[in-house]
Amino acid sequence: MVGSQIAAVLVAVLAYFIGCSQVPSFVGCRVYSVQDFKTWVPYIPHLFEPRGNEPFAAAAADSKRARFLEAFKDVRTELIGAFAAQGVPEDAQTWYARTIDYNVPGGKLNRGISVIDSVEIMKGRPLSKGEFSRPPCWDGPSSLYVSLQAFFLVMDDVMDKSITRRGQPCYYRVPGVGTISVNDAVLLESAIYQLLKAHFREDAYYVDLMELFHETTFQTSTGQLMDLITAPEDSVDLSKLSLEKFRLIALYKTAHYSFYLPVALAMLMCEIPQVYQSKSTSKPVHPYALARSILLPIGEYFQVQDDFLDFAADPAVLGKIGTDIVDNKCSWCINTALDAASPEQRAVLDANYGRRDAGMEDRVKAVFEEVGLREKYRAYEDKVHAEILSLIEAVPEEEGVSLKRQVFINFLDKIYKRQK
C-alpha cells in the first residue's frame, strides 16, 4: 500500500514529464540543455535551470527536477515490462518503447512542481528525500499524469495537423507512424489505469483517482470538440464566435486540466476529505468544490493571457510567432474586438481573419489596435486579479493537513503580469 506522502510524489513525477505547452512558467526557471540521460538526449533537448535572483527557490526546484529525472527510469521500465509480459512479439515491444520515448519525456516541469508544492503547503512541511525515493512510488499517479498528457498531445497534433512539437516532428509525422499514432495515443492513456491498478488499488482514494482522471479526460475532450467545430481552419465564420464560447473552451480545454487537476491530485494524496468542519467558522468546508471555484477562474485568466500574448508579445520574448489570427482561433482577442468593432471594422475582420496571408493578418492586428485591445486587456487583468484574490482570501485556514490559501496564491503569482 503506497503512503499518501509517497503517492504525492508519484503524481508530480508524471506531471513533470507531461510538458503541456499551456502551463504557465514557474518563477525562477528557464530552459537549458541536459546531458544527464544519454538515452533521452534525442527526446529531451530542453529542461530547466535556475534564473535571476531567486537562488533558494531555484535550488529547491533543481533538486526536485533531479529526482523526477531519476524516477522516470523506473516508470519506463515498469510500463515496458508490463507490455512485454502480455506475450507480444519483440517488434511490438520495440514500437511501444519508442512511443513512450518519443512522446512522454521532454516538455516542461511546471505541473509536477505545482503538485509537489501544493502537497508541501497543505502538509506544512517539505517532503523528505525518503518520500521522494522509497519504492514503489515512481509507478503511481506521476506516470498517470505523464501518459494523460502524452495521449492528449499526440491526438491534438493529428487533429490540428501540427508540424512540430517540442522542437521535433509531431509523432504522427515520424516516418512509418501516420495514423498508427491514434492507437499509440490510446496505449499511452491505458498506462494511467494500468499503474493505478498496480499501485493504488488498495488505497482508500483509488476510485477517486480513477474518477478524477476519467472526468478530466472527458472535460478536456469536450473543450477540444468545441474548439474544433467553433472555428475550423478551412471555414471562417465570425458569426459563430462569442466570448461565451471562448470562455467555455478555456474552462474545459485548459482550466480543468491545467489548474484544477494538479491541486485535486495533491489533495487526494494528502487524503483531504470531501467535506470537513471548519474550526474557525464552524461551517462545513467542501474543499474540492472550493478549489475548483478558484482554480477555474485562474485557468480562464491564463487562457486570456495566452491569447493576448499571441497577438501582442514580442516573438523574441514569447519564444514563438503567434498564429491565432491566421489559424482562425476562437480567441479572447477576436471576440473582444468583435464586441467593440464598428460596422466598418467588422467588415475588415470578416474579410481578413483566419486567412494565411501576412497582409490580411496585419489588417486584423490594425483593427485590434484601433479598438484598444491592449487597454481592454490591462483593465481585464487588473479586475480579474482582484476578484481571484478576494476568492482566495475567503478560504478558511485550518490547523494540520488542509486546503491552504498559499496553494492558490502560488498559481496566481506565477502567471500574474507574465510576458511569455
C-alpha positions in Angstrom: 0.0 0.0 0.0 1.5 3.3 -1.1 1.6 6.0 1.6 -0.2 9.3 0.8 3.0 11.3 1.0 4.9 9.0 -1.4 1.9 8.9 -3.7 2.0 12.7 -4.0 5.4 12.4 -5.4 4.2 9.9 -8.0 1.7 12.4 -9.3 4.4 15.0 -9.6 6.9 12.8 -11.4 4.3 12.1 -14.0 3.4 15.8 -14.1 7.0 16.7 -14.8 7.1 14.6 -17.9 3.9 16.0 -19.3 5.2 19.2 -20.6 1.9 20.8 -21.5 2.6 23.9 -23.5 -0.4 25.7 -21.9 1.0 25.5 -18.3 2.5 28.8 -17.0 6.2 29.1 -16.5 7.3 28.9 -12.9 9.2 31.7 -11.2 13.0 31.1 -11.1 13.2 28.7 -14.0 14.3 28.8 -17.6 15.3 26.3 -20.2 18.7 24.7 -20.6 20.2 21.6 -22.3 20.5 18.4 -20.4 23.1 15.6 -20.9 22.3 13.6 -17.7 20.4 10.9 -19.5 22.2 9.8 -22.7 19.2 7.6 -23.5 16.9 10.6 -23.6 19.1 13.2 -25.2 17.3 12.9 -28.6 14.0 13.5 -26.8 14.8 15.9 -24.1 16.6 18.8 -25.7 15.5 21.2 -23.1 14.7 21.2 -19.4 15.2 23.9 -16.8 17.9 25.7 -14.8 17.9 28.5 -12.1 17.4 32.0 -13.3 17.6 35.5 -11.9 17.8 36.4 -8.2 15.9 33.5 -6.6 18.7 31.2 -5.6 16.9 29.4 -2.8 13.7 28.7 -4.8 15.8 27.7 -7.8 18.0 25.3 -5.8 14.9 23.7 -4.4 13.3 23.3 -7.8 16.6 21.9 -9.2 16.6 19.2 -6.5 13.0 18.2 -7.4 13.8 18.1 -11.1 16.8 15.8 -10.5 14.6 13.4 -8.5 12.0 13.4 -11.3 14.6 12.6 -13.9 15.9 9.7 -11.9 12.3 8.5 -11.3 11.4 8.2 -14.9 13.8 5.3 -15.5 11.7 3.2 -13.2 8.4 4.4 -14.6 9.5 3.5 -18.1 10.8 0.1 -17.1 7.5 -0.9 -15.4 5.4 0.2 -18.4 7.5 -1.6 -20.9 7.8 -4.7 -18.7 4.1 -4.9 -18.3 3.6 -4.6 -22.0 6.1 -7.3 -22.8 4.5 -9.6 -20.1 1.4 -9.9 -22.3 3.5 -12.1 -24.6 3.5 -9.6 -27.5 6.3 -10.0 -30.1 9.5 -8.1 -29.9 8.7 -5.7 -32.7 5.6 -4.6 -30.8 7.6 -4.1 -27.7 10.2 -2.0 -29.5 7.3 0.1 -31.0 5.7 0.7 -27.6 9.1 1.7 -26.1 9.6 4.1 -29.0 6.1 5.5 -28.4 6.9 6.3 -24.8 10.4 7.6 -25.5 9.2 10.0 -28.3 6.1 11.3 -26.6 6.5 11.2 -22.8 9.8 12.8 -21.9 10.5 16.4 -22.8 8.4 19.5 -22.2 8.1 21.4 -19.0 8.3 20.7 -15.3 5.7 23.1 -14.2 2.8 20.8 -13.5 5.0 18.4 -11.5 6.3 21.2 -9.3 2.8 22.5 -8.8 1.7 19.1 -7.4 4.6 18.9 -5.1 4.4 22.5 -4.0 0.7 22.0 -3.2 1.3 18.9 -1.2 4.1 20.6 0.8 1.9 23.7 1.5 -1.0 21.5 2.7 1.2 19.4 4.9 3.1 22.4 6.2 6.5 20.9 5.5 8.8 19.8 2.7 8.7 16.2 1.5 11.7 14.3 2.7 14.2 12.5 0.5 12.7 9.2 1.6 9.3 10.3 0.5 10.6 11.0 -3.0 12.7 7.9 -3.3 11.1 5.0 -1.5 9.9 2.3 -3.9 7.4 1.8 -5.5 6.5 5.4 -5.5 7.7 6.0 -9.1 5.0 3.9 -10.6 2.0 5.8 -9.3 -0.1 8.9 -10.3 3.0 10.6 -11.6 3.1 8.2 -14.5 -0.6 8.5 -14.9 -0.3 12.2 -15.4 2.6 11.7 -17.9 0.5 9.3 -20.0 -2.6 11.5 -19.9 -0.7 14.5 -21.3 1.1 12.4 -23.9 -2.2 11.0 -25.0 -3.7 14.5 -25.4 -0.8 15.9 -27.3 -0.5 13.0 -29.8 -4.2 13.3 -30.6 -4.2 17.1 -30.7 -1.4 17.2 -33.2 -3.2 14.8 -35.5 -6.5 16.8 -35.3 -4.7 20.2 -35.8 -2.3 18.9 -38.5 0.5 20.3 -36.4 4.1 20.2 -37.8 6.4 20.2 -34.7 6.1 19.5 -31.0 8.8 20.3 -28.5 11.3 21.0 -31.2 10.9 17.8 -33.2 8.3 16.5 -35.8 4.9 15.7 -34.3 4.7 11.9 -33.7 2.2 11.2 -36.4 4.7 12.7 -38.9 7.5 10.4 -38.0 8.2 8.1 -41.0 6.1 4.9 -40.7 3.8 6.1 -37.9 1.0 8.1 -39.6 -2.5 7.1 -38.3 -1.0 4.3 -36.1 -0.4 7.3 -33.7 -4.1 7.2 -32.9 -3.7 3.7 -31.5 -0.5 4.6 -29.8 -2.2 7.5 -28.0 -4.8 5.1 -26.6 -1.9 2.9 -25.4 -0.4 5.9 -23.6 -3.8 6.6 -22.0 -4.2 3.0 -20.9 -1.0 3.3 -18.9 -2.9 5.5 -16.5 -5.2 2.8 -15.4 -2.6 0.1 -15.5 -0.5 2.0 -13.0 -3.4 3.0 -10.9 -4.4 -0.6 -10.5 -0.9 -1.8 -9.8 -0.2 0.7 -7.0 -3.4 2.2 -5.7 -6.0 -0.5 -5.8 -5.8 -1.0 -2.0 -5.9 2.7 -1.2 -9.0 4.5 0.0 -8.7 7.1 -2.7 -8.2 4.6 -5.6 -11.7 5.2 -7.0 -11.4 9.0 -6.5 -8.2 9.0 -8.6 -9.8 6.9 -11.3 -12.8 9.2 -11.5 -10.7 12.3 -11.5 -8.7 11.1 -14.5 -11.8 10.0 -16.3 -13.6 13.3 -15.6 -10.6 15.3 -16.7 -10.3 13.4 -20.0 -14.0 13.9 -20.7 -13.8 17.6 -19.9 -10.7 18.2 -22.0 -12.1 16.3 -24.9 -15.3 18.3 -24.6 -13.2 21.5 -24.8 -11.3 20.2 -27.8 -14.6 19.4 -29.6 -15.9 22.9 -29.0 -12.6 24.4 -30.2 -12.6 22.3 -33.4 -16.2 22.9 -34.5 -16.5 26.5 -33.5 -13.6 27.8 -35.7 -12.3 25.2 -38.2 -9.3 26.3 -40.1 -11.0 25.8 -43.5 -14.3 27.6 -42.8 -14.2 31.2 -41.4 -17.5 32.4 -40.0 -17.0 35.0 -37.3 -20.8 34.9 -36.5 -20.2 31.6 -34.8 -17.7 33.2 -32.3 -18.6 34.7 -28.9 -16.9 35.5 -25.6 -19.2 32.9 -24.0 -17.9 30.2 -26.4 -14.4 31.3 -25.7 -15.0 31.0 -22.0 -16.4 27.5 -22.3 -13.5 26.4 -24.4 -11.0 27.9 -22.0 -12.7 26.3 -19.0 -13.0 22.8 -20.5 -9.8 22.6 -22.6 -7.4 24.4 -20.3 -8.7 25.3 -16.8 -9.8 21.9 -15.5 -6.8 20.0 -16.9 -4.0 22.6 -16.3 -5.1 24.1 -13.0 -7.7 22.1 -11.1 -6.3 18.6 -11.8 -2.8 19.2 -10.2 -4.3 20.5 -7.0 -7.1 17.9 -6.8 -4.4 15.2 -7.2 -2.4 16.8 -4.4 -5.5 16.9 -2.2 -6.2 13.3 -2.8 -2.6 12.4 -2.0 -2.9 14.3 1.3 -6.2 12.4 1.9 -8.2 15.6 2.3 -11.9 14.6 2.7 -14.7 15.8 0.5 -16.1 17.8 3.4 -14.9 18.8 6.9 -16.0 21.2 9.6 -14.1 24.5 9.8 -12.9 25.2 13.3 -12.6 28.9 12.6 -16.1 29.4 11.2 -17.9 26.3 12.5 -19.3 25.8 9.0 -18.8 22.8 6.6 -16.0 23.2 4.1 -16.2 21.5 0.7 -12.5 21.7 -0.3 -12.7 20.2 -3.8 -15.6 22.5 -4.8 -13.8 25.4 -3.2 -10.6 24.7 -5.0 -12.5 24.4 -8.3 -14.2 27.7 -7.8 -10.8 29.4 -7.6 -8.7 27.4 -10.0 -11.1 27.6 -12.9 -11.1 31.4 -12.9 -7.3 31.3 -12.7 -7.3 28.9 -15.7 -9.6 31.2 -17.7 -7.4 34.2 -16.9 -4.4 32.2 -18.1 -6.1 31.5 -21.4 -7.0 35.1 -21.9 -3.3 35.9 -21.2 -2.2 33.3 -23.7 -4.4 34.7 -26.4 -3.4 38.3 -25.7 0.3 37.4 -25.8 -0.1 35.5 -29.0 -1.2 38.9 -30.5 0.8 41.4 -28.5 4.0 39.9 -27.2 7.4 40.2 -28.9 8.1 36.9 -30.5 11.7 37.1 -29.2 10.3 37.2 -25.7 7.4 34.8 -26.2 9.6 32.2 -27.9 7.3 31.7 -30.8 5.4 33.6 -33.5 1.7 34.0 -32.8 -0.6 32.2 -35.2 -4.1 32.6 -33.6 -5.2 35.1 -36.3 -4.2 33.0 -39.3 -5.4 29.8 -37.6 -9.0 31.2 -37.2 -8.9 30.6 -33.4 -11.9 31.4 -31.2 -9.6 33.6 -29.1 -10.3 36.3 -26.5 -8.7 38.8 -28.8 -11.0 38.3 -31.8 -14.1 38.0 -29.6 -13.3 41.2 -27.7 -12.6 43.0 -30.9 -15.9 41.9 -32.4 -17.8 43.2 -29.5 -16.1 46.6 -29.8 -15.8 46.9 -33.6 -17.7 49.5 -35.7 -19.5 48.2 -38.8 -16.5 49.2 -40.9 -14.1 47.4 -38.6 -16.3 44.4 -38.5 -16.1 44.2 -42.3 -12.3 44.3 -42.2 -12.3 41.4 -39.6 -14.8 39.4 -41.7 -12.7 39.8 -44.8 -9.3 39.1 -43.3 -9.5 36.9 -40.2 -8.4 33.3 -40.5 -6.5 33.7 -43.8 -2.9 32.6 -44.2 -1.8 35.9 -45.7 0.6 38.3 -43.9 -1.1 41.4 -45.3 -4.5 40.2 -44.1 -3.1 39.3 -40.7 -1.7 42.9 -40.4 -5.1 44.3 -41.2 -6.7 42.3 -38.4 -4.0 43.4 -36.0 -4.6 47.1 -37.0 -8.3 46.7 -36.0 -7.2 45.1 -32.7 -5.2 48.2 -32.0 -8.0 50.6 -33.2 -10.5 49.1 -30.7 -8.0 49.4 -27.8 -7.4 45.8 -27.2 -4.2 46.4 -25.1 -6.1 48.8 -22.8 -9.0 46.3 -22.6 -6.6 43.5 -21.6 -4.9 45.6 -18.9 -8.3 46.5 -17.4 -9.4 42.9 -17.6 -6.2 41.7 -15.9 -6.5 44.1 -13.0 -10.1 43.3 -12.5 -9.8 39.5 -12.6 -6.7 39.5 -10.4 -8.6 41.5 -7.7 -11.6 39.1 -8.0 -9.4 36.0 -7.6 -7.6 37.4 -4.6 -10.9 38.0 -3.0 -11.9 34.4 -3.5 -8.6 33.2 -2.1 -8.9 35.4 1.0 -12.2 33.8 1.8 -10.7 30.3 2.1 -10.9 29.2 5.7 -7.5 28.1 7.0 -7.3 25.2 9.4 -4.6 23.6 11.5 -2.9 20.4 10.2 -3.3 19.0 6.7 -5.9 21.0 4.9 -6.6 23.3 2.0 -4.4 26.4 2.3 -4.6 29.9 0.6 -1.0 29.7 -0.4 -1.8 26.9 -2.8 -3.8 29.3 -4.9 -1.5 32.3 -4.3 1.3 30.2 -5.8 -0.6 29.6 -9.0 -1.8 33.2 -9.3 1.6 34.7 -8.6 3.2 32.6 -11.3 1.0 33.9 -14.1 0.1 37.5 -13.0 1.6 40.0 -15.4 3.6 37.3 -17.2 5.2 38.2 -20.5 5.6 34.8 -22.0 
